């Protein structure tokens, strides 16, 4: 499995370093047939279900996404 997709055990999902969330299959692998969704579109309930470790990981990814968005805005 690619190092740029990380397991979120607490919510039964995977997240890419780019912020794309995919469901976890019954066998524990990410569902690559699912188109996934942007982590920023996830529900409050989903965020509340994250354990502290997964929450820190998701926050780090979202912070990184925000930094890249600021760089792109400055570059315009």
C-alpha positions, 0 to 999 in steps of 0.5 A, spaced: 500 500 500 502 506 498 505 511 503 501 517 502 494 513 504 493 512 512 488 508 516 483 511 520 482 506 525 477 509 529 472 511 523 473 505 518 476 509 513 483 511 509 485 518 508 490 520 503 496 526 504 492 530 499 485 530 504 481 524 500 477 520 504 475 513 502 472 507 506 475 501 509 473 494 506 471 489 510 478 486 509 481 492 512 483 495 505 481 502 502 475 502 497 479 504 491 473 503 487 469 509 491 471 516 488 472 518 495 471 525 498 474 531 500 476 531 508 473 538 509 466 535 506 466 530 512 460 531 517 461 533 524 459 527 527 465 523 523 470 528 526 467 527 533 468 519 532 475 520 530 480 518 536 485 522 539 491 519 534 486 519 528 484 526 530 491 529 530 493 526 523 487 529 520 488 536 523 495 535 520 493 533 513 488 539 513 493 544 516 497 542 510 492 543 505 490 550 508 498 552 507 498 549 500 491 553 499 495 560 501 501 558 497 497 558 491 493 564 493 499 568 493 502 565 487 496 568 483 
